[in-house]
């Protein structure tokens, strides 16, 4: 289980911490333990002066298929949701160091919405961004219902979050969800090159500039909490339980 999230310090990129999804047999679906490990890594980066930037990467052809639906089904059958997902989202929204992500292939659910909190995202031209929350009887998370309309406008945000429309890498770039599109073979190198440039910049000036651009996280944190309340209630609904069971029988 601990190997599902790898935390790496690439020698070629001094000052960078890489958080890598490593569960390709399950399309990098995220479990509660994986959320906890990522939260730990984000907090460690903030506490370590030598860490200048954190990078999120997946595996070949898949960033992440989103939340592990087995966890969700357990909640719908009466188990508690746990605090791991919410704590990760809070850590993501309050991270004090730049966040960079590299997407190759599938980016589903939180595999899409987490990039709303990243400062620069590179995606391969075969990537697909999709948030099937409503299809699963759920609602958006990660403050995406707040950030996405501001970033891409009502219609694109509604198409992504409510209608469940998939965005290609080109469409995601046009919408402002990602910064750059590249070839799959170049994805990791391009992403780490972005991280290297940020890690080499004066850290205090970069920190202040980032905070000025992003603003205070209070409103984002409040929306994360509001979405989480709805999300938790929806997980226990009959329509969500039916959707999970249908998906897991495929």
C-alpha positions as CSV (number, residue, x, y, z in Angstrom):
1,X,0.0,0.0,0.0
2,X,2.8,2.4,0.9
3,X,4.2,1.9,-2.6
4,X,1.0,3.3,-4.2
5,X,2.4,6.8,-3.6
6,X,6.1,7.4,-4.3
7,X,7.7,10.5,-2.9
8,X,10.9,11.2,-4.8
9,X,13.7,13.7,-4.8
10,X,15.1,13.7,-8.4
11,X,18.8,14.6,-8.5
12,X,18.4,16.3,-11.8
13,X,16.0,18.8,-10.2
14,X,17.4,20.2,-6.9
15,X,14.7,21.5,-4.6
16,X,11.9,19.5,-6.2
17,X,9.8,16.9,-4.5
18,X,7.8,14.5,-6.7
19,X,4.6,12.9,-5.5
20,X,4.0,10.0,-8.0
21,X,0.9,7.9,-8.2
22,X,2.0,4.3,-8.6
23,X,-1.0,2.0,-8.8
24,X,-1.3,1.4,-12.5
25,X,-3.2,-1.8,-12.2
26,X,-6.1,0.2,-10.7
27,X,-5.5,3.2,-13.0
28,X,-4.0,5.1,-10.0
29,X,-7.4,5.1,-8.1
30,X,-6.8,6.9,-4.8
31,X,-7.4,5.2,-1.5
32,X,-7.7,6.8,2.0
33,X,-4.1,5.8,2.7
34,X,-2.9,7.4,-0.5
35,X,-4.5,10.6,0.4
36,X,-2.9,10.5,3.8
37,X,0.6,9.9,2.3
38,X,0.2,12.9,-0.1
39,X,-1.0,15.2,2.7
40,X,2.1,14.2,4.7
41,X,4.4,15.0,1.7
42,X,2.7,18.4,1.1
43,X,3.1,19.4,4.8
44,X,6.7,18.1,4.8
45,X,7.5,20.3,1.7
46,X,6.1,23.4,3.4
47,X,8.2,22.7,6.5
48,X,11.5,22.0,4.6
49,X,13.4,25.1,3.4
50,X,15.3,23.0,0.9
51,X,12.1,22.0,-0.9
52,X,11.2,24.7,-3.4
53,X,8.4,23.0,-5.5
54,X,6.2,19.9,-5.4
55,X,5.4,18.0,-8.6
56,X,2.5,15.5,-9.1
57,X,3.0,12.8,-11.7
58,X,1.2,9.6,-12.6
59,X,2.1,6.5,-14.7
60,X,2.3,5.9,-18.4
61,X,-1.1,6.6,-19.9
62,X,-2.9,7.4,-16.6
63,X,-2.6,10.3,-14.1
64,X,-5.4,9.1,-11.9
65,X,-8.9,7.6,-12.3
66,X,-10.0,9.5,-9.2
67,X,-11.2,8.1,-5.9
68,X,-11.2,4.4,-5.2
69,X,-14.9,3.5,-5.6
70,X,-14.5,0.6,-3.2
71,X,-13.9,3.1,-0.5
72,X,-17.0,5.1,-1.5
73,X,-19.2,1.9,-1.6
74,X,-18.0,1.1,2.0
75,X,-19.2,4.6,3.0
76,X,-22.5,4.2,1.3
77,X,-23.0,0.9,3.2
78,X,-22.5,2.6,6.6
79,X,-18.7,3.1,7.1
80,X,-17.4,6.6,7.9
81,X,-15.9,8.6,5.1
82,X,-12.8,9.4,7.2
83,X,-10.8,12.6,7.2
84,X,-8.1,11.7,4.7
85,X,-9.7,13.2,1.6
86,X,-10.7,16.4,3.3
87,X,-7.2,16.8,4.9
88,X,-5.6,16.3,1.5
89,X,-7.8,19.0,-0.1
90,X,-7.0,21.4,2.7
91,X,-3.3,20.8,2.4
92,X,-3.5,21.2,-1.4
93,X,-5.4,24.5,-1.0
94,X,-3.0,25.9,1.6
95,X,0.3,24.6,0.2
96,X,2.9,27.4,0.5
97,X,5.3,26.1,-2.2
98,X,4.5,26.1,-5.9
99,X,2.6,23.1,-7.2
100,X,3.3,21.6,-10.7
101,X,1.6,18.7,-12.3
102,X,2.1,16.4,-15.3
103,X,-0.8,14.5,-16.8
104,X,-0.5,11.7,-19.3
105,X,-3.8,10.0,-20.2
106,X,-6.7,9.6,-17.9
107,X,-7.4,12.4,-15.3
108,X,-10.8,11.5,-13.8
109,X,-12.7,13.1,-10.9
110,X,-10.2,14.5,-8.4
111,X,-7.6,13.5,-11.0
112,X,-8.9,16.6,-12.8
113,X,-10.0,18.9,-10.0
114,X,-6.7,18.8,-8.1
115,X,-5.0,20.7,-11.1
116,X,-7.2,23.7,-10.3
117,X,-4.9,24.1,-7.2
118,X,-1.7,23.6,-9.2
119,X,0.2,26.6,-10.5
120,X,1.4,25.1,-13.8
121,X,0.2,21.8,-15.4
122,X,1.7,20.1,-18.4
123,X,-0.4,17.5,-20.2
124,X,0.2,15.0,-23.0
125,X,-1.9,15.3,-26.1
126,X,-3.6,12.0,-25.3
127,X,-4.9,13.2,-22.0
128,X,-8.6,13.3,-21.0
129,X,-10.0,15.4,-18.2
130,X,-13.4,14.3,-17.0
131,X,-15.4,14.6,-13.8
132,X,-18.3,12.1,-13.7
133,X,-19.6,13.3,-10.2
134,X,-23.3,13.6,-11.2
135,X,-23.1,10.2,-13.0
136,X,-22.1,8.7,-9.7
137,X,-24.9,10.5,-7.8
138,X,-22.3,12.8,-6.2
139,X,-21.3,16.5,-6.4
140,X,-18.0,18.3,-7.2
141,X,-15.2,18.5,-4.7
142,X,-11.8,20.3,-4.2
143,X,-13.6,23.7,-4.4
144,X,-14.0,23.0,-8.1
145,X,-17.5,24.5,-8.0
146,X,-16.0,27.8,-7.0
147,X,-12.7,27.8,-8.9
148,X,-13.7,26.3,-12.3
149,X,-16.4,28.9,-13.2
150,X,-14.0,31.7,-12.3
151,X,-11.3,30.1,-14.4
152,X,-13.2,28.9,-17.5
153,X,-16.7,30.6,-17.3
154,X,-20.1,29.1,-16.4
155,X,-20.7,27.1,-19.6
156,X,-17.4,25.3,-19.7
157,X,-17.5,24.7,-15.9
158,X,-21.0,23.3,-16.1
159,X,-20.0,21.0,-19.0
160,X,-17.1,19.7,-17.0
161,X,-18.6,19.4,-13.5
162,X,-22.4,18.9,-14.1
163,X,-22.8,17.4,-17.6
164,X,-19.7,15.2,-17.2
165,X,-18.3,16.2,-20.6
166,X,-14.7,15.1,-21.2
167,X,-12.0,17.7,-22.1
168,X,-9.1,16.9,-24.4
169,X,-5.7,18.3,-23.6
170,X,-6.3,21.0,-26.2
171,X,-9.7,21.9,-24.8
172,X,-8.3,21.9,-21.3
173,X,-5.6,24.3,-22.4
174,X,-8.1,26.6,-24.1
175,X,-10.2,26.6,-21.0
176,X,-7.3,27.6,-18.8
177,X,-7.2,24.3,-16.8
178,X,-3.7,23.5,-17.9
179,X,-0.7,25.5,-19.1
180,X,1.0,23.4,-21.9
181,X,0.4,20.4,-24.1
182,X,3.2,18.1,-25.2
183,X,3.9,14.6,-26.6
184,X,3.5,11.6,-24.2
185,X,7.2,10.8,-24.5
186,X,8.1,14.3,-23.4
187,X,5.6,14.7,-20.6
188,X,7.8,14.0,-17.6
189,X,10.8,15.8,-18.9
190,X,8.7,18.9,-19.7
191,X,7.0,18.8,-16.3
192,X,10.3,18.5,-14.5
193,X,11.8,21.3,-16.6
194,X,9.0,23.6,-15.4
195,X,9.7,22.6,-11.8
196,X,13.4,23.2,-12.2
197,X,12.9,26.7,-13.4
198,X,10.6,27.5,-10.4
199,X,13.0,25.9,-8.0
200,X,15.8,28.1,-9.3
201,X,13.9,31.3,-8.7
202,X,14.3,33.5,-5.6
203,X,12.0,31.6,-3.2
204,X,10.7,34.5,-1.1
205,X,9.9,36.7,-4.1
206,X,8.2,33.7,-5.7
207,X,6.2,32.9,-2.6
208,X,4.9,36.5,-2.2
209,X,4.1,36.7,-5.9
210,X,2.2,33.4,-5.8
211,X,0.2,34.5,-2.8
212,X,-0.7,37.8,-4.5
213,X,-1.9,35.8,-7.5
214,X,-3.9,33.2,-5.6
215,X,-5.2,35.4,-2.8
216,X,-6.1,34.2,0.6
217,X,-7.4,30.6,0.8
218,X,-10.3,31.3,3.1
219,X,-13.0,31.2,0.5
220,X,-11.6,28.1,-1.2
221,X,-11.4,26.3,2.2
222,X,-15.0,27.3,3.0
223,X,-16.2,25.9,-0.4
224,X,-14.2,22.7,0.2
225,X,-16.0,22.2,3.5
226,X,-19.4,23.0,1.9
227,X,-18.9,20.6,-0.9
228,X,-17.6,17.9,1.5
229,X,-20.9,18.1,3.5
230,X,-22.9,17.5,0.4
231,X,-20.5,14.9,-0.9
232,X,-20.7,12.9,2.4
233,X,-24.5,13.0,2.3
234,X,-24.6,12.0,-1.4
235,X,-22.3,9.0,-0.7
236,X,-25.0,7.5,1.5
237,X,-27.8,8.1,-1.0
238,X,-29.5,5.2,-2.8
239,X,-28.6,6.5,-6.3
240,X,-24.9,6.8,-5.4
241,X,-24.9,3.3,-3.9
242,X,-26.5,1.9,-7.1
243,X,-24.0,3.7,-9.3
244,X,-21.0,2.4,-7.3
245,X,-22.4,-1.2,-7.4
246,X,-23.0,-1.0,-11.2
247,X,-19.5,0.4,-11.8
248,X,-17.8,-2.3,-9.7
249,X,-19.6,-5.1,-11.5
250,X,-18.1,-4.1,-14.8
